[in-house]
């Protein structure tokens, strides 16, 4: 149930469109790997998925499954199955017959098809639900049946089009755990569309990040967060810290001071924007010295915003010699998070410790 998948300069231009919906997108998915296609609305992610499935005809490019181009094949001949945001179950069929549908249509005897479907209901943790009408199911159960139906077709590639977005947070978490369990048991190749970067981080091995129909970065979740290749990537992944400056001899020089590249890192000389995840910044007592591998920046708390169990701090960087006042309009800003119980008030002085290993520099 797993195959390699590669897109080679996939392009889709809809009639009368001023620009491509998908513009020369290329990436590869290894057998058994889960790839999340992530991006904002209108980025082209669903068009990519529909093109892979054969529901949209590409304007150019290739779609390779185990090295063979399937772009010209009908959807039913591609060896793929797709689960949509809505389960799209057949209301006149029982749960078991919904799962057995593909095998029955293919000519398998009903008894055999039902026996085969039973194991997939067990796989999605719905053993014993076979005789029930689908109208008696909850939303989460319906999506499990849709997933079982797709898996029962034994696809070479399983396609998921935001299948959990309509579920409440607790059910979404359950479905994420279920998908992980399914992958551990049958190791399908999975391509999943989502607009939720947290979901992508939970379920995917790698992420293809799209914007405006173009692929910005195809990488592991960790590298998308910590080593974005552009400001667009950093912003789409929720980055909040951008410090313009100049790289000289491997050191980024800006209004917050000098930040050397971490060991093994190489930054291009010249103008560049330092980006670092706000989660990586530590806030300690004022005038604290930097431990090895960190850069210390004197700050004052300019804003404090509750975020449930955490509090988000906007930190105004002070001039270490002149001690610019808190909240100075011209002061560069950093962002950090602390436990909500930590008593850091607006106007309080502190030190922000920036780990060099969490920093990278991109073009402005």
N, C-alpha and C positions, 0 to 999 in steps of 0.2 A: 504493500500500500504506500510505497514511497518512490519518488523519482526526482531527478534533478530538473530544475526549471531555470531557463535563462531568457531574458528579454534582450534583444539586440536592436538598439535604436528604435524602439517602438514609438510610433507617431500616430496620432489620431486627430484629424481635422474634420469637424462637423460641417455640414453644408451651411454656407453663408456666414461662417464664423470668421472673425477678424484675425484670430491667431489659433494655433493648435491647442486642443484640450490636453493633449499629451505630446510632449516635444522631445523626441529622440531619447527616451528613457531606456537605460540599460542597467541590469543587475542580474545576479544569479542567486539561486536558492539551492542548497545542497540537499540530498535525499535525507528525509527525516527532520529537516530544519524547520523552524517556525519563523517566518518573516512577517513583520508588521509594516504595512504601507501607511504612513502617518502623514497628516497634513491638514491644513484648514479647509473649510468649505470652498469648493471650486478649485482645489489644487490639482484635480485630475486623478485622485486615488481610486475612485469607483470606476472610472473609465478604464484605468489600467486593469483592474480586476475583471471587468466585463469583457475586455479584449482577451485576457487570458482564457476566460470561460468560453469565448466564442459568441457572446451575446452582442458585441460590437465588432465590426470588421475594421482592422487597422488600416490606416492610409499608407503606412510604410513600416518596415522593420520586420523582425522575426520573433516568433515565440517557440522556443526549443524545449521539448520534454525528452529527457534522456538523449539529447543531441539531435532529435528529429524535429523539423519545423512543422508545427501543427496549425499555423496561422490560417491555412486554407481548408482545414477540416471543419465539419459540422460539430456543434457542441457535444452531441452524444457520442462522437467518435474520438474525443480527446482524452477520455479516461479521467474526467474531473467531476467533482460534485460541489455544489454551492449551497451555503446556508445564508439566508438573508436576514435583515433586521426583524422582519415579521416571519413567523414560522411557516406560513403558507401550507398548512396541513389540509388534507382532504376531509371535510367535515362528515361525509357520508361513510367513511371507513373507520374501523377501530384503530387503536394505537398500533396494534401488531400489524394490521394490514397496511397502515401508512408506511411502516418501516420496511415491509416486504414488497412495497409497490414496484420498485425498480426490477427486482428479480421476477416478479409475476409478469410484468409487461415484457420482459425479455424471454418469456416462455417457460420459465422454471415452474414445475408443478407447485400448486398452492401449498400443499403440505410441507414440501421441502423449503419453499420460500419462507413460510412462517417459522419453521424450525430454525432456519438461519437467522431470521430477524430477532428471534428470542435472545440470541447471544449478544446482539448489539443493544438491545434494551437493558441487558445486564451490564454491559459496558458503560452505559450512561446512567447507571444506578436507578433503573426503573423496572427491575425484575418484578413480575406479577401485574404490571400495568397493561399488558397486552389486550385483554378483553374490553378495556374501558373505551367509551367514546371520547374522542379528542375534545369535545365540548365540555367535558368534566374536568379538564386539566387546568392547572394554574399557568401563568405566563412562563415561569421558569421551567415547568414540566413540558410545556409545548415546545420550548426551544431545545430541550433535551431530546424530544422525539424527532425534531427536525435534524438534529445532529446525528442521531442514530440512523435515520433514513439515509443521510448522506454517506455515512460510513459503511452502511450495508451495501452500497454500490461498489465498494472496494476501489475508491478512486486512487489514481496515481498522485493526484494533487487535490487537497481539500481546500476549498476557497470559502472564506468567511467574510461577509459584507456587513460589518458593524452588528454582529448577531446579538450582542449583549447590551446595546445602548439603550434599549427600551425597558430594561430591568432595573429594579431599585438596587441601591448599593450592596446590600447584603446578598441578594441573588446574583449580582454580577460577580461578587467575590466567590460564591459557590461555583459559578460556571468557570471561572478562571482555574479553580482547583480541579474541576472536572476535566478541563482541557489538558491540564498538566498530567492527570492520571491516564487519560487516553493516550497521550503522547508516550508515556512510559510503557504502555502495554502494546500498542500497535505501531508506534513511530511513523505516523503519516507525515508527508510533506505538507506544510500548512502555509497558506498566504492569507493574511487577515488585514482587512481595512479597518482603521480606527482613526478618530480625530482626537483621542484621549491619550496623551503621552504617558500617563501613569499606567493605563492599561497596556500600552505597548511595552513598557518596561517590565511589567509583570509576566506577560505571556510569551514574549518574542525573544529569540536568540539574536536576531539582527533586525534593524529598522531601515526602511527606505523612506527618507523624508522628502516630500514633494512640496513645491510651491509654484503656482502659476503654470502647472503642467511640466515643470522641469524637475529633475532629480538634483537635490541639493547635496545630499550625503547618504551613502549606504554604508552602515557601520554597526558595530555593537552599540547597545544602549549606553554602556558606560562611556564610550568614546564620543557619542553624540552629546552627552552631558558635559564631559570634561575636555574634549578636544574638538569642538566645533570647527568647521573649516571656514566659516563666514559668520558675519553678524546675523544674517537671516537665520542660520541654523541655531545660533545661541538664543536668539529671541523666541523662535518657535519652540525651543525646548525649555522655555521659561526662565532664561537667564535675565538677570536684572542689573548686573554690574558691567559697565562699559567705561573704561578709562582711556581716553585718547592720549597718545604720547609718541615717543620715538625710541626705536631700538638702536642702541649703540654698544657694539662689542658684546652682544648677548644679554644686555641689560635694558629693560624697559624703563624709560625715564619719563615721569609725568608729574602732575600736581600732587600725587600721593607719595612721591619719592622714587627710589630705585628698586625695581623688582628683577632680580636675576633669573634667567631661565633655569629650570631644574636640570639636574644632571641628566645628560642624554638628550635634552631638548635643544632644538635649533630654531631660532627666530630670525626671520628675514630682517636685514638692516633697513632702517628708515622708518617712516611714519607707520604706526600700527595701533590698534586698539587692544588693550589688555582686557580679557574677559576671565571671570572666575565665578564659580557658583556661590551664591549667597549662603548655601548650607555649609560650605567649607570654612567660612570665616568664623573665628572664635573671638568672643568679646571678653576681655579680662580687665583687671584693674588698671587705672590710669598710670601712664609712664612705665608700664611693664616692659622689660626687655624681651627681645625675640629669641626663642629657642632655635636651635639649629634646624634649618630647612624652612623657617618662617621669616616673614617680613612684618615688622611692627609699625603700625600707623596710629598716631594720636588722633582721637575723634571725640566728638560730643554727640549725645543722643539728640537728634533733631525731631524725630517723630517716633511714636510707638503705636503699633496697630495690633490688636488682639487677633490671633489666628487659632482659636480653640486652645489646645494644650500648649501652643507655642505663641510667642509674640514676635512680630517683625519689627526690626529697628531700622530706621533711616539714620545713618551716621554721617555727620558733617566732618570732613577732614580739617583739622586745625593746622595752622602754621606753627611748627614746633618751636620756632624762635619767637614769633610774635603772638602766639596764642590767639588766633582769630576767634571772635565770639561765636557761641553756639548758634547754629542756624544761619550763619552768614550766607547771603544770597550767592556769592561767588565761590563758596566752598564746594569742592568736589564731594560727591556723596558715595557712600558704600551702603550695602544692605546686608543685614545679618538676621539670624533667628536665634532666639534664646527660649528657655522654658518660660511659660507664662508666669510662673511663681517667682522668677528672678526679679528683684526690685531695682530695675534700671529705669530711672525717670528721665523725662525730657529735660535737657540742659546738663545732665550729668556727664562728666568726663570719663573716658575709658580708653582702652587700647584695642585696636582690631589687629588680630594676628592672621596674616594671609599665608597659607601654605604654598610654597613655590611650586610644589607638585600639582597643585590644582589650577595653576595659571597657564593660559596660552595667549598668543597674540594673533589677531586676524587683521585683514585689511579693513580700513575704515570705509 
